[in-house]
Amino acid sequence: MGTNNNLSRKIIGAKGEDLAADWLKERGFDILHRNWRCGRYETDIIASKDGRLHFVEVKTRRSDRYGLPERQVDRKKLDRMIDAGSEYIRHQPQWRWIRFDIISIRLYDNAPARIDHIEDLY
């Protein structure tokens, strides 16, 4: 059962990341990287708009039963996002304006997905 549950979570996560990337593109963001990794650092989406670099964590849920998706981003996760951003900037120092964002996605069976963009967490 655990294997199917993990697979289901991966499928839902991948769908959420696809929706988030499309949503950002529709709003004028350039997607620079998806699932960027460097050593122990990882970021779901790195995008830019208006000279700002956005490190985006995507959280997706199929219901509100256990709370809103963005509630999954605690202080520890935010610290990991900042560490990943710092590592990225070490390799790409031309960026001066940086933001850390969450895209929260709720998938519903018979309705369009609900997408919320929470900008500039830090």
Number of C-alpha atoms within 10 A of each C-alpha: 5 7 8 9 10 11 11 12 15 12 12 17 17 15 15 23 24 14 18 26 23 13 16 18 15 10 9 12 19 17 17 12 15 16 11 15 14 10 7 9 16 20 21 21 25 24 21 22 14 9 10 14 22 24 27 26 24 25 23 26 21 15 14 11 7 10 10 15 20 19 10 13 15 9 9 9 12 17 13 15 23 18 15 21 22 15 18 20 15 11 8 9 10 8 13 9 11 17 18 19 21 24 24 23 26 18 18 13 8 6 7 9 16 11 17 15 16 14 14 13 9 11
